[in-house]
Amino acid sequence: MQRLSPLDAMFLHQDHPETPRHVASLAILAPGDRPLDYDRLIQVINDRIDLVPRYRQVPRRIPGGVGMPVWVDDEHFDLSLHVRRSALPRPGGRDALHDLVGRLIARRLDHERPLWELYLIEGLQGGELALLFKSHQALVDGSHTVDLAQVLLEETQRDRTIPHEEWTPRSAPGTLELLTGSVRSQLSHPAELLWSGEYQWSRVVSHLPGLGPDATSHGPLTATPSRHRRFTSVSAPLTAFRRVRDEHGGTVNDVILAAIAGGLRGWMLTRAEPVTAKTSFRAMVPMSVTRDGLAEGGHPTSLGPLVRGLMLNLPVGESNAVVRLHQVSYALKGHRETGSAVAANKLANLPGFATSTFHAVGARVATDEANRPYHLVITNVPGPQDPVYMAGQQLREIFPAIPLTGHRAVSVGVTSYDGRVFFGIVTDRESVPDADVLGQCILEALEELTETIGPRRARAPRGRKRPT
């Protein structure tokens, strides 16, 4: 039996209807010669789930809390309970898709079953299909378990032949076995006793009044969480970000973050929120670092690099788009100069399409550091610039959906893939119902930057906003 880490156990403890602890990815698949149907999807997952055995396991708590919970096989595992089918009403526009995704990501996963779900969404305009992946933060750590979306993806349209063995669950341990196993483990590994104490103490602290991470936070990005979510997606050409980078320096990541800062500024103005020259929001930006960065604190992954949380003050109050970009670039310059930063092209060339796993690890880092004062999470993971396939269908778009933590009302996930940059925005439905406005404002902030390019200040093509 493998025991959960204190962090994974805490994710389970913090999983409430108002703050579900799962990371989601919305994949849009192009129509193919052989349309993907529910039966074929079940078959593909059944052939590959052996690669991620934890997707057939459930966490089991130790009676009396005398040790860390353990992973045990689900004796009643039924793939059809996890792979579900849904459809949009006609005409199947992005508005309807966003509304459905917002409702699905708001639903907490069932802790009595393996902690994941996958929805096949049909009825999109143009014959497209959508897959919505939901994986609990305790499930995907990037080391023992990667995201299911990564397991399903291929570099070619033809599926690999993967050896498949008939699975037989191991019998669930009884109460006495759980207790004695926990005691033996703690005697053999005294560190586990400390972990258990740390876990129990953190559970107590999390319930003490006035000690929450957002007890003193105020502003439009802070709210008491509801049980409902909004989701929206927008995208823009990667060339637009590269042209801004080539003109003003820095990196594509700098331009993306500057566009988000400008988008927040424009969004606040549409809401008549006060914006002054000193207005800023602190963002938790998980960044990939080399193994040398482990000494500075980081979450290792089986994919090579580590992911470490970086705090960035977004200069929302700065009215000049170029100055805003330079401020972001300067703030991130120190991270690049440490020599531990991982270049985007190296991440994109890792085996497999690892963006969903890296988003999951980034969300783990942000949640692990939720007691630090920050307003929102921004994860940005570069992907391959050549098409990839899922169950024989070409992946057309991919949008991350990062969970909200504490009293934070907005999160932004960003992925670059096949010549475009995709933004997935999650908000609390009650406090930030206008997520679509924020998405449009991010695109307008990018356009503002592209208009500064070159002596002609040529107008770049407007970033395409996917119909909502």
QUIRA-V78744 format. One record per backbone hydrogen bond with DSSP energy under -0.5 kcal/mol. NH is the residue of the N-H (numbers start at 1). CO is the residue of the C=O. If there is no record, write none. Layout:
NH|CO  NH|CO
//
This chain:
2|71  4|69  9|5  10|6  11|7  12|8  13|9  14|10  15|12  16|14  16|19  19|16  22|20  23|135  24|401  25|133  26|399  27|25  27|131  28|397  29|27  29|129  30|394  35|33  37|35  41|37  42|38  43|39  44|40  45|41  46|42  47|43  48|44  48|45  49|45  51|48  52|49  53|50  55|52  56|53  57|54  58|72  60|70  65|62  66|63  70|60  71|2  72|58  74|56  75|73  77|74  81|78  82|79  83|79  84|82  84|118  86|120  88|122  92|89  97|93  98|94  99|95  100|96  101|97  102|98  103|99  104|100  105|101  106|102  107|104  111|109  113|110  116|114  117|134  118|82  119|132  120|84  121|119  121|130  122|86  122|120  124|128  125|92  127|124  128|125  129|29  130|121  131|27  132|119  133|25  133|131  134|117  135|23  136|115  137|21  139|136  140|136  141|139  141|145  142|145  150|147  151|147  152|148  153|149  154|389  162|160  178|174  179|175  180|176  181|177  182|178  183|179  184|180  185|181  186|182  187|183  188|184  189|185  192|189  193|189  193|190  194|190  195|191  196|192  197|193  198|194  199|195  200|196  201|197  202|198  203|199  204|200  205|201  206|202  207|203  207|204  208|205  211|208  215|212  217|214  222|219  223|407  225|223  230|427  232|425  234|423  235|464  236|421  238|419  240|237  241|237  242|238  243|239  244|240  245|241  246|242  247|243  248|244  249|245  255|251  256|252  257|253  258|254  259|255  260|256  261|257  262|258  263|259  264|260  265|261  266|262  267|263  268|264  269|265  270|266  271|267  272|269  273|268  279|276  281|314  283|281  283|312  284|376  285|283  285|310  286|284  287|308  289|306  290|340  293|290  294|291  295|292  296|293  297|294  299|307  300|298  301|305  302|142  304|301  306|289  307|299  308|287  310|285  312|283  314|281  314|312  315|313  316|314  317|279  318|315  321|319  324|320  325|321  326|322  327|323  328|324  329|325  330|326  331|327  332|328  333|329  333|330  334|330  336|332  337|333  338|334  338|335  339|336  342|288  346|343  347|343  348|344  349|345  350|347  354|352  356|353  358|354  359|355  360|356  361|357  362|358  363|359  364|360  365|361  366|362  367|363  368|364  369|365  370|367  372|369  374|372  375|282  376|282  377|410  378|284  379|412  381|414  383|416  389|154  390|393  391|152  393|390  395|388  396|28  396|394  397|28  399|26  401|24  408|405  409|221  411|426  412|377  413|424  414|379  415|422  416|381  417|420  418|384  420|417  421|236  422|415  423|234  424|413  425|232  425|423  426|411  426|424  427|230  428|409  429|228  432|428  437|434  438|434  439|435  440|436  441|437  442|438  443|439  444|440  445|441  446|442  447|443  448|444  449|445  450|446  451|447  452|449  453|450  457|454  458|453  460|458  466|464
//
